[in-house]
Amino acid sequence: MITKKEILDAIHGKMIISCQAVEDEPLYVEEKSIMYLMARAAKQAGTPAIRTSSIRDVIAIKEETGLPVIGLVKIQYPGYEGYITPTMKEVDDLVAAGSDVVALDCTLRKRGDGITKTELDSSPEAQTKSKLAKTLIRTAVPIGIGAIIMNIAGFIDITLILNRIQYIMNTYPYELLNCYKGAMSPEVLTNKTAHIFLLGCYSITLPLMMLVPAITQTFGVVSLPAVTRAYTKKDSNALKSSIESVIKLTTMVTIPAGLSISILGPFLLRIIYPHRVNDVSIASNIIPILGIATIFTATATPFCSMLQAVGRVDLPVKIISAGLIIKIIVNYSLVGIPQINIQGAGIGTTVGYAFILIVAMYFLFKETRIMPNLKKTLFKPFLASLICGAFLYLSVHFLINFLPTLISVALSSVIAVISYIATLGIMHLITREDLKSLPKGKKILKILEKCHIIK
């Protein structure tokens, strides 16, 4: 492949001949172009390079002359003035055909794909296959390692929890039994299955906890293009706006969701597992802690995604690994205490993911040199969530005295949601830009406009 320096040296001080014909011009032939013959004559005259239009002429002239070819495509897209290589499709086609140089319209007019000259200028330079492969490896390997580490850490964590509860069962059996009077039968201790029983109680809380991170992971994925684009263009204002939008939308979901799990969790477990009364009575003491852990777990995910978006794909793996180690250490220490036992697993999860969130926030702000408005992105969503949580707590504990559990939970949830939306409106937390950044955000915006929630 000829290099840029070789092309510039070849054409320096010489005339480049243009051999092209488009429809409605005398030398244009639909069946077979004759431009390669014109290029042959130009080569004999001493031109160092040929400028030509259309894919077929690029291929034919390259084969005929062997000279560097400056290729372009003339095509008019409805609604756009520029017609010389107006979109990336034409650029890709010309490169694939063998053009050594691609000619395009570099005016300020928008091209057929809507890309402006500024956006083209700020786009990263093309990479060779080897460089691109190295970039992909540097990106994919840390993510793959992170997935492996999480699976291994999860296995180690469960194993240690089982071993620590077994330790209590063998060393302090009556202290363990006193913690769960009426919920754990003496036969469980006699058969030495307390560790399995308590782990089962812990496990039934996890589906509720993992529901929220699954939702906020979408925010991380959606944020990647906007954050990457602003970071690549070194547009600090756009980068700050994108980061603030992601943080605000995330905390507006994670904090009220985590508080809701803490408050409604015991009631939801009764509904989901009506025949596992003993398991639910123990799990009901665990899930309030895991509700708080959910806030940190779900909020950390978009922060790690944004670190990847600014090119630090290695940091999330390191941070998550350190957080999981802390989680394992805390679990090992607390689960081995008879008075805490399985509840220590929830505390360990909270501490581990709180560490991940705080460190991820620190490095994101450091790498981007952006300090978002924490009052708008954290404090206000937290205050609105507390108000929502208060309505939820008071309503469910009031309604449960008169109504079945399912109806009480449903009605109190409706009350909490209404109070939360009203609070968000009063605080002016939701903007059009925030909604548009969400999947199907435009549809949500139209619905809210019809309901006069957003003007």
HELIX and SHEET records of a PDB file:
HELIX    1   1 LYS A    4  ILE A   11  1                                   8    
HELIX    2   2 MET A   35  ALA A   45  1                                  11    
HELIX    3   3 ILE A   55  THR A   65  1                                  11    
HELIX    4   4 MET A   88  ALA A   97  1                                  10    
HELIX    5   5 LYS A  117  SER A  122  1                                   6    
HELIX    6   6 LYS A  129  THR A  171  1                                  43    
HELIX    7   7 PRO A  173  CYS A  179  1                                   7    
HELIX    8   8 PRO A  186  THR A  190  1                                   5    
HELIX    9   9 ALA A  194  SER A  203  1                                  10    
HELIX   10  10 LEU A  206  LYS A  233  1                                  28    
HELIX   11  11 SER A  236  ILE A  272  1                                  37    
HELIX   12  12 VAL A  277  ALA A  309  1                                  33    
HELIX   13  13 ASP A  314  VAL A  335  1                                  22    
HELIX   14  14 GLN A  343  THR A  368  1                                  26    
HELIX   15  15 LEU A  374  LEU A  374  1                                   1    
HELIX   16  16 LYS A  375  PHE A  379  3                                   5    
HELIX   17  17 LYS A  380  LEU A  399  1                                  20    
HELIX   18  18 THR A  405  MET A  427  1                                  23    
HELIX   19  19 ARG A  432  LYS A  436  1                                   5    
HELIX   20  20 GLY A  441  LYS A  450  1                                  10    
SHEET    1   A 4 ILE A  17  SER A  18  0                                        
SHEET    2   A 4 ILE A  50  SER A  53  1                                        
SHEET    3   A 4 VAL A  69  LEU A  72  1                                        
SHEET    4   A 4 VAL A 101  VAL A 102  1                                        
END                                                                             
